[in-house]
Amino acid sequence: MDKYISLSDELKQKIISRDGEPMQVLRRDPGRDRATVQRPAYVRDVEKILHHPYYNRYSDKTQVFSFYKDDDITRRALHVQIVSRIGRNIGRLLGLNCDLIEAIALGHDIGHTPFGHAGERFLNDIYHSRTGRYFNHNVHSVRVLDRIFHLNISLDTLCGILCHNGELELREYRPKTMKDFAALDAAVDACYTDPAAIRALVPNTLEGCVVRVSDIIAYVGKDRQDAERVGMGTSGGSYNARFINNIVVNLVENSFGKDHLSLDEEYFNMLSGGKRANYESIYGLPELETRYEDEIRPLFEKLYEYLLCDLARGDGLTQRHHIDFVNQRRGYYGATDMYEKVTSPDDIVVDYIASMTDDYFIDLCGRLFGKTVEYVGYFRGLT
């Protein structure tokens, strides 16, 4: 099969009559990226994200429990799918664009570091100490899709990804207009220099608001299931199913036919209280924090320093395993400049480390520094 085939003109017209013309707002407008009946704009976004190599890397980026060899503990690959599923369930009931919800959900963590929020914190600390700039995974997800790889993702998808912050729950979610890419760029740039800018982000669509609340719904109960799996909590399974159902029902009951999303006070307290309880009983556990601080933070610092020196030497690990890879993909998506020519050394190192999976990071540190991390094995508790 040596060519693409397309739908017949007659069938296209029938679909347009049913669904309307496909719409999109893109930064660049090459012919191959224009929305069509067969592949509307947000469907194209979904497929670009799914087929990007960094999507594969979700499979070995842990959520909370990084020190366990256990295929039943949540990685980000599962998390983004759960966010997408919850979001599309809500979107379908509210009559929203489920393709846009899926695109935002599947891309929202694509810029996340290895080792979850601990890794994000460590990389931010180093980056900020060297440059005065801040690293945040939601901002970096936009950087990956829009600035590093030039995927030409739609404005609404990128805005939803930028504004998805699942750490800031609200009783009401009201979209705020982001009219063009200049406004998106200004919001992204502000997040690098002003920590308050992150908290001020608001999605520009109801679909983006749905993903933002779905992110919280997805992780609160699932993290309890994972805690139960590793012996640090109980009753995560039954809680998760009930929690997801009840929050979704209340959200839809309060939001149907409106220009915003909202929860009753009781269910908002359930959402925020569930997250707060997780911080108290899971995320802040001393045994987890101690290992992250004692074992992982020093490796982030050593690797960052090594990669800066390696970059300065040229033609080393950073060039062959990161820069060459990025340039090859950028060229495919139409970029005409060389990534290393338009990117500072610190940003190159941050881009590289953030792209790593947990295993890649540990294997690399083992190769370079002889440092290993002890994992709790599959057969823990067996004699």
C-alpha positions as CSV (number, residue, x, y, z in Angstrom):
1,M,0.0,0.0,0.0
2,D,1.9,3.0,-1.3
3,K,-0.6,5.9,-0.9
4,Y,-3.3,7.3,1.4
5,I,-6.9,6.8,0.5
6,S,-9.7,9.2,1.6
7,L,-13.4,9.2,2.2
8,S,-15.6,9.8,-0.8
9,D,-16.9,13.4,-1.3
10,E,-20.5,12.1,-0.9
11,L,-19.8,10.6,2.5
12,K,-17.8,13.7,3.6
13,Q,-20.8,15.9,2.9
14,K,-23.1,13.6,4.8
15,I,-20.8,13.8,7.8
16,I,-20.4,17.6,7.5
17,S,-24.2,17.9,7.5
18,R,-24.4,15.9,10.7
19,D,-21.4,17.3,12.6
20,G,-20.6,20.6,10.9
21,E,-17.3,21.8,9.5
22,P,-14.2,20.7,11.5
23,M,-12.6,23.7,13.4
24,Q,-9.1,24.4,14.7
25,V,-6.7,27.1,15.8
26,L,-3.1,26.2,15.0
27,R,0.2,28.0,15.4
28,R,1.4,26.9,11.9
29,D,-0.8,25.9,9.0
30,P,0.9,23.4,6.7
31,G,-1.6,21.6,4.5
32,R,-1.1,18.2,6.3
33,D,-2.3,19.7,9.6
34,R,-5.5,21.1,8.5
35,A,-8.6,19.6,10.1
36,T,-10.6,17.3,7.9
37,V,-13.9,15.4,8.2
38,Q,-12.0,12.2,8.8
39,R,-9.5,13.7,11.2
40,P,-10.8,16.8,13.0
41,A,-8.4,19.1,14.8
42,Y,-8.6,17.5,18.2
43,V,-8.5,14.0,16.8
44,R,-5.2,15.0,15.1
45,D,-3.9,16.2,18.5
46,V,-4.8,12.9,20.2
47,E,-3.0,10.9,17.5
48,K,0.1,13.2,17.5
49,I,0.4,12.7,21.2
50,L,-0.2,9.0,21.2
51,H,2.4,8.4,18.5
52,H,5.0,10.6,20.0
53,P,7.9,8.6,21.6
54,Y,7.6,10.5,24.8
55,Y,4.1,9.0,25.2
56,N,5.8,5.6,25.5
57,R,7.8,6.9,28.4
58,Y,4.7,7.2,30.5
59,S,4.9,3.5,31.1
60,D,7.9,3.8,33.4
61,K,7.3,7.1,35.1
62,T,5.8,6.3,38.5
63,Q,3.1,8.3,40.2
64,V,3.9,7.9,44.0
65,F,5.5,4.6,44.8
66,S,8.8,4.7,42.9
67,F,10.8,2.1,44.8
68,Y,8.7,-1.0,44.0
69,K,9.0,-3.6,41.2
70,D,5.3,-4.2,40.8
71,D,3.3,-4.1,37.6
72,D,0.1,-3.4,39.5
73,I,1.3,-0.1,40.9
74,T,0.2,2.9,38.8
75,R,2.5,4.4,36.2
76,R,1.6,7.6,34.4
77,A,0.5,5.6,31.3
78,L,-2.4,4.3,33.3
79,H,-3.0,7.6,35.1
80,V,-3.5,9.6,31.9
81,Q,-5.8,7.0,30.5
82,I,-8.0,7.1,33.7
83,V,-8.1,10.9,33.5
84,S,-9.2,10.6,29.9
85,R,-11.8,8.0,30.7
86,I,-13.3,10.0,33.6
87,G,-13.1,13.2,31.6
88,R,-14.8,11.7,28.6
89,N,-17.6,10.2,30.7
90,I,-18.3,13.7,32.2
91,G,-17.9,15.4,28.8
92,R,-20.4,13.0,27.1
93,L,-23.0,13.7,29.7
94,L,-22.5,17.5,29.4
95,G,-22.4,17.5,25.6
96,L,-18.8,18.6,25.3
97,N,-16.1,17.7,22.8
98,C,-14.7,14.4,24.0
99,D,-11.9,14.5,21.4
100,L,-10.6,17.7,23.0
101,I,-10.9,16.2,26.5
102,E,-9.0,13.1,25.4
103,A,-6.2,15.2,23.8
104,I,-5.7,17.3,26.9
105,A,-5.8,14.3,29.2
106,L,-3.4,12.1,27.3
107,G,-0.9,15.0,26.9
108,H,-1.2,16.6,30.3
109,D,1.8,14.8,32.0
110,I,4.0,14.3,28.9
111,G,6.6,16.7,30.3
112,H,6.7,15.1,33.8
113,T,10.0,14.0,35.3
114,P,11.0,10.6,36.5
115,F,10.2,9.9,40.2
116,G,6.9,11.8,40.3
117,H,6.5,15.0,42.1
118,A,9.7,14.4,44.1
119,G,11.7,14.4,40.8
120,E,9.8,17.5,39.7
121,R,10.8,19.2,43.0
122,F,14.5,18.2,42.7
123,L,14.8,19.3,39.1
124,N,13.1,22.6,39.9
125,D,15.4,23.3,42.8
126,I,18.5,22.8,40.6
127,Y,17.2,24.7,37.6
128,H,16.1,27.6,39.8
129,S,19.4,27.8,41.7
130,R,21.2,28.0,38.4
131,T,18.9,30.2,36.3
132,G,16.4,31.8,38.5
133,R,13.7,30.1,36.5
134,Y,11.1,27.6,37.7
135,F,10.4,24.1,36.4
136,N,6.8,22.9,36.5
137,H,5.6,19.7,34.7
138,N,2.5,21.2,33.2
139,V,4.5,24.0,31.7
140,H,7.1,21.6,30.5
141,S,4.4,19.4,28.9
142,V,3.5,22.4,26.7
143,R,7.2,22.9,26.0
144,V,7.6,19.3,24.8
145,L,4.7,19.4,22.4
146,D,5.0,23.0,21.2
147,R,8.5,24.3,21.6
148,I,10.8,21.3,21.5
149,F,9.0,19.1,18.9
150,H,6.8,21.6,17.0
151,L,3.9,19.2,16.9
152,N,1.5,22.0,15.9
153,I,-1.0,21.1,18.6
154,S,-4.2,23.1,18.7
155,L,-4.4,26.1,21.0
156,D,-7.3,24.7,23.1
157,T,-5.4,21.5,23.7
158,L,-2.2,23.3,24.7
159,C,-4.1,25.7,27.0
160,G,-5.9,22.7,28.7
161,I,-2.5,21.0,29.3
162,L,-0.9,24.1,30.7
163,C,-3.8,24.8,33.0
164,H,-4.5,21.3,34.2
165,N,-2.9,21.7,37.6
166,G,-4.4,18.9,39.7
167,E,-3.0,20.2,42.9
168,L,-5.4,23.1,43.0
169,E,-9.0,21.9,43.5
170,L,-11.9,24.4,43.2
171,R,-15.5,24.2,43.9
172,E,-16.3,26.0,40.6
173,Y,-14.3,25.9,37.4
174,R,-15.1,28.7,35.0
175,P,-13.2,28.9,31.6
176,K,-11.2,32.1,30.9
177,T,-10.6,33.2,27.4
178,M,-7.2,32.6,25.8
179,K,-7.6,34.2,22.4
180,D,-4.4,33.3,20.6
181,F,-1.0,31.8,20.7
182,A,0.5,35.1,21.8
183,A,-1.6,34.9,25.0
184,L,-0.5,31.2,25.5
185,D,3.2,32.2,25.1
186,A,2.8,35.0,27.6
187,A,1.2,32.6,30.1
188,V,4.0,30.0,29.6
189,D,6.8,32.5,29.9
190,A,5.3,34.0,33.1
191,C,5.3,30.6,34.7
192,Y,9.1,30.4,34.3
193,T,9.7,33.6,36.3
194,D,6.7,34.1,38.6
195,P,5.6,31.3,41.0
196,A,2.2,33.0,41.4
197,A,1.5,32.6,37.6
198,I,1.0,28.9,38.0
199,R,-1.8,29.4,40.5
200,A,-3.5,31.9,38.3
201,L,-3.9,29.6,35.3
202,V,-7.4,28.9,34.1
203,P,-8.4,26.6,31.2
204,N,-10.0,28.4,28.2
205,T,-12.6,25.7,27.6
206,L,-15.1,23.7,29.6
207,E,-13.3,20.6,28.3
208,G,-10.0,21.9,29.9
209,C,-11.9,22.4,33.1
210,V,-13.2,18.8,33.0
211,V,-9.7,17.5,32.6
212,R,-8.5,19.6,35.5
213,V,-11.0,18.2,37.9
214,S,-10.7,14.7,36.4
215,D,-7.0,14.7,37.2
216,I,-7.8,15.0,40.9
217,I,-10.7,12.5,40.8
218,A,-8.3,10.0,39.0
219,Y,-5.4,10.1,41.5
220,V,-7.1,10.5,44.9
221,G,-8.6,7.0,45.1
222,K,-6.1,5.3,42.8
223,D,-3.2,6.4,45.0
224,R,-5.0,4.8,48.0
225,Q,-5.3,1.6,46.0
226,D,-1.5,1.7,45.4
227,A,-0.9,2.4,49.0
228,E,-2.9,-0.7,49.9
229,R,-1.0,-2.7,47.4
230,V,2.4,-1.9,49.0
231,G,1.0,-2.3,52.6
232,M,0.8,1.4,53.5
233,G,-3.0,1.7,53.6
234,T,-6.3,-0.1,53.5
235,S,-9.7,-0.1,51.7
236,G,-8.4,1.7,48.6
237,G,-10.4,-0.5,46.2
238,S,-13.9,0.1,47.4
239,Y,-13.2,3.7,48.2
240,N,-12.0,4.5,44.7
241,A,-15.0,3.2,42.8
242,R,-17.4,5.0,45.1
243,F,-15.4,8.2,45.1
244,I,-15.2,8.4,41.3
245,N,-18.9,7.7,40.8
246,N,-20.2,10.1,43.5
247,I,-18.0,13.0,42.5
248,V,-18.8,12.6,38.8
249,V,-22.6,12.4,39.5
250,N,-22.6,15.5,41.6
251,L,-20.5,17.4,39.1
252,V,-22.8,16.6,36.2
253,E,-25.9,17.3,38.3
254,N,-24.6,20.8,39.1
255,S,-23.1,21.6,35.8
256,F,-25.5,20.4,33.1
257,G,-26.5,23.2,30.7
258,K,-24.2,25.8,32.4
259,D,-21.2,27.7,31.3
260,H,-19.1,26.4,34.2
261,L,-18.5,23.3,36.3
262,S,-19.4,23.2,40.0
263,L,-19.8,20.8,43.0
264,D,-22.0,20.9,46.0
265,E,-20.2,22.0,49.1
266,E,-20.4,18.4,50.5
267,Y,-18.8,16.9,47.4
268,F,-16.2,19.6,47.1
269,N,-15.2,18.9,50.7
270,M,-15.1,15.2,49.8
271,L,-12.7,16.0,46.9
272,S,-10.4,18.4,48.8
273,G,-10.6,16.3,52.0
274,G,-9.7,13.1,50.1
275,K,-6.6,14.9,48.6
276,R,-5.7,16.3,52.0
277,A,-6.0,12.9,53.7
278,N,-3.7,11.4,51.0
279,Y,-1.0,14.0,51.8
280,E,-1.2,13.1,55.5
281,S,-1.2,9.4,55.1
282,I,0.6,8.7,51.8
283,Y,2.5,11.5,50.1
284,G,4.2,12.7,53.3
285,L,5.2,9.3,54.7
286,P,8.7,9.7,56.3
287,E,9.9,6.4,54.8
288,L,9.2,7.7,51.3
289,E,10.4,11.2,51.7
290,T,13.6,10.0,53.4
291,R,14.5,7.8,50.5
292,Y,13.7,10.4,47.9
293,E,15.8,13.0,49.7
294,D,18.7,10.7,50.6
295,E,19.0,8.6,47.5
296,I,17.3,10.4,44.5
297,R,18.0,14.1,45.1
298,P,21.8,13.6,45.1
299,L,21.5,11.7,41.9
300,F,19.6,14.5,40.2
301,E,22.3,17.0,41.3
302,K,25.2,14.8,40.1
303,L,23.5,14.0,36.8
304,Y,22.6,17.6,36.1
305,E,26.3,18.6,36.7
306,Y,27.6,15.7,34.6
307,L,25.3,16.5,31.7
308,L,26.3,20.1,31.6
309,C,29.9,19.1,31.3
310,D,29.2,16.4,28.8
311,L,27.3,19.0,26.7
312,A,30.2,21.4,26.8
313,R,32.6,18.6,25.6
314,G,30.3,17.9,22.6
315,D,29.5,14.6,20.9
316,G,28.9,12.7,24.1
317,L,25.9,11.1,25.8
318,T,23.8,14.3,25.7
319,Q,24.4,14.7,22.0
320,R,23.8,11.2,20.9
321,H,21.0,10.2,23.3
322,H,19.0,13.5,23.4
323,I,20.0,16.2,20.9
324,D,20.3,14.0,17.9
325,F,16.9,12.4,18.7
326,V,15.2,15.7,19.2
327,N,16.6,17.1,15.9
328,Q,15.4,14.1,14.0
329,R,11.9,14.4,15.3
330,R,11.8,18.2,14.9
331,G,12.8,17.9,11.3
332,Y,9.9,15.5,10.7
333,Y,7.5,18.0,12.1
334,G,8.8,20.8,9.9
335,A,11.3,22.7,12.2
336,T,14.1,24.3,10.2
337,D,16.4,25.3,13.1
338,M,18.7,23.0,15.2
339,Y,17.5,22.4,18.7
340,E,20.9,23.0,20.3
341,K,21.4,26.3,18.5
342,V,18.2,27.8,20.0
343,T,18.3,26.2,23.4
344,S,20.4,27.2,26.4
345,P,22.7,24.5,28.0
346,D,20.5,24.4,31.2
347,D,17.4,24.0,29.2
348,I,18.9,21.2,27.2
349,V,19.9,19.4,30.4
350,V,16.4,19.9,31.9
351,D,14.7,18.7,28.7
352,Y,16.9,15.6,28.8
353,I,16.4,14.7,32.5
354,A,12.7,15.4,32.4
355,S,12.3,13.1,29.4
356,M,13.9,10.1,31.2
357,T,11.9,7.3,32.7
358,D,12.7,6.1,36.2
359,D,14.7,3.0,35.0
360,Y,16.6,5.1,32.4
361,F,17.6,7.6,35.1
362,I,18.7,4.9,37.5
363,D,20.6,2.9,34.9
364,L,22.4,6.0,33.6
365,C,23.4,7.0,37.2
366,G,24.6,3.4,37.7
367,R,26.7,3.6,34.6
368,L,28.1,7.0,35.3
369,F,28.5,7.0,39.1
370,G,28.2,3.4,40.2
371,K,25.1,4.4,42.1
372,T,22.2,1.9,42.4
373,V,18.8,2.1,44.1
374,E,17.4,-0.9,45.9
375,Y,13.8,-1.7,44.9
376,V,11.3,-3.7,46.8
377,G,10.9,-6.9,44.7
378,Y,8.0,-8.6,43.2
379,F,8.1,-11.4,45.8
380,R,8.2,-9.3,48.9
381,G,6.8,-11.1,51.9
382,L,7.4,-14.6,50.4
383,T,9.8,-17.1,52.0
